[in-house]
């Protein structure tokens, strides 16, 4: 997926003081009982990135239902008991932690057929009606390794989050039609409809459409940076993760 350079703009994250994000909040709770806020932060992160883990397990050779049960069992393990305290001790990027924790879980729980029972028989993370296997069948065959596929899906999840943020803001300001018309242009896709065509459809001038694209593209970059920031603890990690995101999307 072509995209503009997300590192070009700092957005709302000032370089002088890294704001409290979901992952930094979790990491700060190293030696205390996790609060409801910390648990909610981890659950939100897990819900956002369940599919990259599913894609990883499928590409690693697990069958469809086994992969679903395995990921749900992993989330039950991660969100329950004393697991959060162990999570907090890992200060790195959430992406790196999550994949390492899944690998450890797979190794430690080889009898994964009973993963759903270990989660109480109910999904811990709602997939909101999604069909992960249908989505997985659209992945390129024999091109990406499990880790490469995980990284790419992780990056795409971040892009989707940023686009959804911009969409919600556009809807709130009465500009949903404009957003839908230029959505593909926000991430740098130059193959969309010409500005003149979009302008005619929306009864706007071409100059106004160009200005709208520029402003919403700027907001998309900021939203993308904010989404990435929620998975790291420092500005250094943020800049490195943004660079990794570009590489994953270009691969």
Residue pairs with C-beta under 8 A, 6 or more apart in sequence:
1 156
1 159
1 187
1 189
1 249
2 187
2 188
2 189
2 190
3 159
3 187
3 188
3 189
3 246
3 249
4 187
4 188
4 217
4 220
4 221
5 246
6 221
6 224
6 225
6 228
6 242
6 245
6 246
7 225
7 239
7 242
7 243
7 246
8 221
9 218
9 221
9 222
9 225
10 225
11 221
11 222
11 223
11 225
11 226
12 222
12 226
13 19
13 225
13 226
13 229
13 235
13 238
15 235
18 24
18 229
18 233
18 234
18 235
18 238
19 229
20 28
21 229
21 230
21 231
21 232
21 233
22 41
22 42
22 44
22 45
22 94
22 230
22 231
23 41
23 45
23 93
23 94
23 230
23 231
23 232
23 233
24 232
24 233
25 37
25 38
25 41
26 34
26 38
26 41
26 42
26 45
26 84
26 87
26 88
27 88
27 90
27 91
27 233
28 88
29 35
29 38
29 84
29 85
29 88
30 85
30 88
30 89
31 85
33 85
34 42
34 84
34 85
34 88
38 84
38 88
39 79
39 84
42 78
42 79
42 84
42 87
43 79
43 125
45 94
45 98
45 230
45 231
46 75
46 78
46 79
46 98
46 125
47 125
47 126
48 157
48 161
49 94
49 95
49 98
49 154
49 157
50 71
50 75
50 125
50 127
50 132
51 130
51 132
51 135
51 153
51 157
52 149
52 150
52 151
52 153
52 154
52 157
53 71
53 74
53 98
53 99
53 102
53 150
54 67
54 68
54 71
54 132
54 136
55 132
55 136
55 139
55 149
55 150
55 153
56 99
56 102
56 146
56 147
56 149
56 150
57 66
57 67
57 70
57 71
57 102
57 106
57 146
58 64
58 67
58 133
58 136
59 139
59 144
59 145
59 146
59 149
59 150
60 146
62 70
62 112
64 133
64 136
66 112
66 113
67 132
68 132
68 133
69 112
69 113
69 115
69 116
70 106
70 112
70 115
71 102
72 115
72 116
72 119
72 123
72 124
72 125
73 105
73 109
73 112
73 114
73 115
73 116
73 118
73 119
74 101
74 102
74 105
74 106
74 115
75 119
75 124
75 125
76 115
76 118
76 119
76 120
76 124
77 83
77 105
77 109
77 118
78 84
78 87
78 101
79 124
87 97
87 101
90 97
90 100
91 233
92 233
92 237
93 231
93 232
93 237
93 241
94 230
94 231
94 232
95 151
95 154
95 231
95 241
99 147
99 150
106 112
109 115
109 118
139 149
144 152
144 251
148 248
148 251
151 244
151 248
151 251
152 248
152 249
152 251
154 248
155 244
155 245
155 248
155 249
156 249
158 224
158 227
158 228
158 231
158 245
159 187
159 224
159 249
161 223
161 224
161 227
162 220
162 223
162 224
162 226
162 227
163 183
163 186
163 187
163 220
163 223
165 223
165 226
165 227
166 179
166 186
166 216
166 219
166 220
166 223
167 176
167 179
167 183
169 219
170 176
170 178
170 179
170 216
171 179
175 212
177 202
178 202
178 204
178 212
178 216
179 216
181 193
181 198
181 201
181 202
182 192
182 198
182 209
182 212
182 213
182 216
184 191
184 192
185 192
185 213
185 217
186 213
186 216
186 217
186 220
187 220
188 217
195 206
195 209
195 210
195 213
196 206
198 204
198 209
199 205
199 206
199 208
199 209
202 209
204 212
224 245
225 238
225 242
228 238
228 241
228 242
228 245
229 238
231 241
232 238
232 241
